């Protein structure tokens, strides 16, 4: 089950991880990570989708 953005933010705070550090460590744009966390809908494709999957707010798509 995917996490909410609120859950992700809480986990980062509890672990003392900044979104900027996480983005750089995972080779994502810092600005795009913040946009994904602030948006009201889950990204469907592209880099935003990859970020959402890696953050756990979207399930990875399973292709047959």
N, C-alpha and C positions, 0 to 999 in steps of 0.2 A: 504494500500500500504506500503510495507516495506521501511524502511529508508536505506540510504547509510551509510557506515561506517564513511564517512566524516560528515554527519549530526549528527550521534551519538557522535562523538568526539567533535563537536561544541557545542552540548547541554550540554555535561559534563563540558566543559570549561566554558560555560556561567553560569552554576549552581555551579561551584567551586567544583565539585565532581571528585575525582581521580578514575581511573580504579581499582586501588588496593583496595581502600576502598569499592567500589561497589562490587568487586569480593568477598571479605571477608564477606560483609553483606549478599550476596546472596549464600554463601557457594560454591563458585566456585574457582578453582585454578587461582591465579593471572596470572601465566604464560599462561594458556590456554585462558584466556580472551584476553590478549595481542595478542596471536596467531590468534584468531578469528578476531580481529580488523585489523590485518595486512595482512590476507590472501586475495587472489584475487578471491576466489570463496566462496560461501556460504556453510557452513557445512550441510551434509545430515543426519548424525545420531550421536548418542552418546551425550556425555557431550557438545561437541562443538555445536551441534544442539540446545541443551537446552539454551546455552548461547546466540546464535544468536537470538532465539525466544524471550528470555527475554530482550535482547537489542533492539529488534524491527527491526532487519535487515533481519528477515525471518518470514513469516507468520506461525502460528501454523498449524500443519496438522490436518485436520478434518477427522475423521474416521467414516464411517457409521456403 
